[in-house]
Amino acid sequence: MLERAITIGLKHERMIVIAAAIWFWAGIAIYARFIPLPDLPGWVRPTFFWSSVAFNAVWWGYVHGKVEARRRALAKPAAAPQETE
C-alpha cells in the first residue's frame, strides 16, 4: 500500500499539496466558525479539521519523504559497469 501511495505521490504531488492546504485551511475556518454551515451534528466540525491535520501529518511526516527519496533514486543515473582489461 505504501508503494502505491508513493507512486501516486510522484505523479500528483502538486495537486495533493494544494488540496491538503485547502482542506487544512477550510478545516480551520469551519472549526472556528468563520465559514457558516447549515446545522450539522456536533462531531462534523472537529472531524473535518482533525482529519485534515492527520492527513497532513502523514503526508509531510512520512509519505512526502519517501516520494522525494524515490524521485532522487530515479533521477540518479545508473552507474555503468566498468570494464576491466
N, C-alpha and C positions, 0 to 999 in steps of 0.2 A: 504494500500500500504506500509506503514511503517513496519507493521508486516512481510510482505513478504520480504522486504529488510533486516530486522533483521534476519529472518530465513536463507536467502541466505548468509548473512554475517557470521552467525555461521558456516555454512558448508564450506564456501570458503574464509575465512578471509585471509589466507596467499596468495592465488592466487590473490585476489583483491588488496592487499597491493603491491605485486610485479608488477602487471600490472599497477597500479596507479603510482608507482615510475618510471617505464619505460616510460609511457605516458608523465609524467611531464618532465623528462629529455630530452626525444625526442622533446617535445614541445619547450623547451628552446633552444636546438640545432638547430631546424628548424627555430625558430623565429630569432635567432642570425645569421642565415645563415652559421652555421658550417657544416651542412649537406646539400649538394647541391641537390635540387629537380628540376624536369623539370619546365618549366614555368607554374605557377599556377595563378589563379586570386589573386589579392592583398589581399582579405579578408581571404584566406585559412590559411596563416601562423599565423596571430594573433588569429584566431578562434581555431586552433589546440592547441595553448598554453593556451588561456584563458579558453577553455573548460576543460583542464586538471586541471587548478587552481580551477575552480568551483567544479569539481568532488572531488578533494582532500579536499576542504573546507567542503563540505557536509559530506564526509566520516569521516574525522578526527574530524570535529567540532560537529557532531551530531550523525550519524549512528553508528560509532565505539563505542561511549559511551553507546548507547543503547544495542549494541551487548555484550559489557562487562558486563553490568548490568544483561542482560538475562543469560549470562554464569554463573555469580555469583549466581543468583537465582536458576538455575538448579543444580549447584554444592552443594548448601546448603541442607543438609539433612532435610527432613520434620520432624518437631518436633512431636514426638509420643505423643498422648494424654495421660495425666496422669490419672491413675485410682485412684479413691477415695474409701475408705472402708466404 
